[in-house]
Amino acid sequence: MSSIKACIFDAYGTLFDVNAACRKLSTEVGSKWQELASLWRLRQVEYTWLRNSMDEYVDFWQITSDALDYAMETLDIENYKLREDLLALYLKLEAYPEVKSVLNNLKQKGFKTGILSNGSNKMLNSAVDNANIRELLDEVMSVEECKIYKPSKKVYDLVQSKMNIKKEKVMFFSSNAWDMHAASNYGFNTIWVNRFNGKLEKLPGKPIHIVNSLENIDQIF
């Protein structure tokens, strides 16, 4: 690990809890809140891939809104106020409990830190400020810079162009297996934060380590 200079994190599902909005409004959503959270997230990710294939970029806030509309229609939830409340909460997603201390420890050990995310600048800045971790990050990098979503190599190129750190000196963390595979195949060292007890995909690229929480990376560094 002595060659690693920067620790770069995916945002959604890795640093920030994507289920937090639906959980907070679970009383209003009702018994379908977990199903809504899951479908919303699934369509959100799928729409990024499909728009990449179509060469039809819109920012991640639009994709997030479209995915929520689809999920609510599918589950027959007709409630405009609930929709607006869920989107408002998505701008202030809770960080996982260990995030702040993990970032602080990495900074104390001399690593550069950053976020590399599909999220728009508006979304990421709101989440970072809400979690009070701004001072623990050297860069917050959004795909708005290149107008294409992961797993495009243009996204992963942002780390070198913005931070001047070669890819072989980067440790990349993601809870999304497909993102981890793509980043590893690109040339990053990767750690899969397997929060949801998933399985490795049948794709190129493998993680150096698999952990179920960021707090478990202390033993690695």
N, C-alpha and C positions, 0 to 999 in steps of 0.2 A: 504493500500500500504506500510505500515511500514515494512513488512516482506520482501519486494523485495530488493535484493542486486545487481542484474545485469539486464541490459536491452540489449537484444540480438536481432539483426536485420537480417532478410533475406536480400540478396543483390539486386537481379534483380527484378525490379518493385517496390521495397520497398525503397531502398536507391538510386538506379541507374535506369535511364530512359531507358528501353529496346527498345523504339522506336527511340532513338536519332540517331542511325547510319543511318537508312533509311530516317529519316527526314532531316538530314544534306545533304544527297545525293538525295533528292527528285527530283531535276532537272534531274539528270542522270537516276534515276529509272523511272521517268515519273508518269503518273496518277495511276500506280499500287503500289506506294510506301507504302501506308497504308495497302493494301492487302498483300504485301510482308512482311511487318513488323509483321502483325498479324499471318500469316501462319508460318513464321520463328519461332516465339515465341511458337506457339502451338506445332509444331513438336519437338522443342527443349525440351519442358517439357514432351511430350508424349514419346520421345525416352528414357528419363531417367527411366520412369516407365517400359517400355517394356524391357529395358536392365536389370533392376532389376529382372524382372520375368524370363528372359532368363539366368540370372547369367552370363552376358557378359559385364562386366564393361570396359568402356574406359573413358578417362577423358572428362571433360565438354567442353574443346576446340574442341575435335573431334566431340562430339555431336552437338555443335554449328555449326561447319562447315558442317556436314552431313545435318542438318536441313535446313541450307541456300541453299545447293545444291538442296535438295528436293523442297523447295519453289520456287527457280528460275526455275527449270525444269517445275514445275506445271504451272507457270505463263508464260512460254515460253520466259524467259529472258535469252538470251545467250550473256554474256558479262563477260569475265574472269577478266578484270581489275576492273569492278564494284564489282565482288565477292571479290577480294582481298582488295579493298578499304573499303567495308562494314565490313569485318573481322578485318581490322586494326582499324576501328573506334570502334568496339565492345570492344576492349581492353581499350578504353578510353571513355566509356559511361559517359555522363553527370550525375552528382548527381542532385537530385531534389533541388530546390532553398533553401528549409528550412533545409536541412540535417545538414549542418555544425553548425548552431546555435542551433539546437535541441540537437545534441551530446554534444556541449559545455555546454549547460544548465544542461544536465543530469550529466556530469562530475562534474560540480560545486556543484551539490546537493549530490555528494558522491556516485553515482552509478557506478559500473563497466559496461563497454560497450564492445560489440563485434559484429562481423558478423558471422553467421552460414549459409553457402551457398553451393549449388551444384557446384558453380564455382571452377575451378582449382586454385591452388595457383598463377600461372602465371596471370590468368585473374583477380583475386581479388586484388592482389598486384598492378597491373597496374591501376585498377579502383580507388583503395584507394589513390594511390599516385597522380593520375590525379585530384582527388577531393580535395586533400590536407587535408585529415582528419586522417592521420596516427596517429598523436599525441592525437587524441580524442578516440582512440580505444585501449582497453586492449588486445584483441585477435581478430585475423582474422582466422576463422576456416573453412577449406575446407573438403569436403567429400573425398578428396584424402587420408585423414588420415585413413579412414575405407573402402574405395573402394566399396561403395554402396551409392545410392542416397536416398534423402527423397522420401517417408515418412518412411523409415526404422528407427526403434528406435535406431539403432546403430549411426545414424547421430546425433540425439538429445542427446545421451549419451556423445557426445564430449564436451558439455558444462561443465558437472561435471568433466570429466577426465582432461580437459585442464585448467579449471578455479577454480576447487574445490568448486563449488557452487551447492547446492542441487536444484533439479528441481522445487520444490515448492517455491523457492526464486528467480526464474527467470521470468521476463516479456519478452515474445517473440513477435516480431512484424513482420507481413508479409502482403504483398498485395495480395498474392495468397491464396485464400480461402481454397484450399485443404491442403496447408502447415499449415495454421493456425489451421484447424480442427485436423490434425495429431499431431501437437505440443501440442494442448490442451488435446487431448486424451492421449498423453504421460505423461502429468502431469505439463506442463508449464502453467503459467498464460499467456493469449494471448490477443493481440490487433490486430484486423483486420484493416489494412490500405486500405480501400476500395476506391482506387483511380479511379476505372473504373465503379463505380455504379453497382457492381455485386450483386448477391444474395448468401445467405448462401447455401452451399451444403447440401445434405441430408446424412450427415456423422456424426460419433461420434465426440464429442468435440465442445465446443462453446466458442466464445470470451467473455472476460469480458467487453470489450468496442469495438465499431466500430467507426472509424474516417475516413474522406476522405483525410486527409493529416497529416503528422507527426507533423506539427506545432500545431495541435489541441490537442496534448498530454500534453501540458503544464498545462492545467486545470485538468488533471488527477493526475499528480505528484505534 
